[in-house]
Amino acid sequence: MGMLMFASVLLIVLGRPIKRIHARMFDLPDEDLSRAYFQYLAQYKIAIFVFNLAPYVALRLAA
């Protein structure tokens, strides 16, 4: 969860410089970058839930 919060805070605080760098690197418009960042954070959150939280809950219920 810490890495998700870290990535979210960095995108909020340093959004403009990060967008500028990524726009030059990948030749994408600003709207597409915002959508890509949102998809990244959403998929990362799902991955954290599936691979970390769900097994933890299952083990706690089994014990």
N, C-alpha and C positions, 0 to 999 in steps of 0.2 A: 504494500500500500504506500510505502514511503516514496518509492520511485514514481508512482502515479502522481502523487501530490507534488513531488519535485518537478516533474515534467509539466504539470498543469501550471504551477506557479511561474516557472520559467517562461512558458508561452504567454502568460498574462502580463508579467512584468517586462519581459524583453521581446514582446510580440513584434514590434516594428523592425528592429534590427534583424531578428531571425527571419522575418518575411522577406526583407530586402536581400539577405544572403541566399535564401532558398529560391527566390524569384530569379536571381541571376544564375544560380547553379542549374535549375531545372527548366528555366524559361516558361514559367507558369504565371498567369495573372493572379492578382491578390485574392479574388473570390475563390479560385480553385485551391489556393494554399490554405485558406480558412477552412474549407471543406475537408481538405486532406488532414489538417491538424485535428479536426473534430473526429474524423474517422479513426485516426491513429489512437486518440485517447479512448474512444469507445471500445475499440478492439482490444486495447491494452487492459482496460477495466474488465472485460469479459475473460480475457486470458488469466488475469490474476484471480478472478473468482473461480474459474474452472480448475486451475492447477494448484491453488493454495487454500482458498477458503472452503471449498466443497469437501476435499479430503479431510481437512481439520474437523469440520462439523461431523462428518461420517465417523471419524475415529472417536470423537467425544461421545457420540450417541452409542457407539458400540461398547465403550468402556464402562 
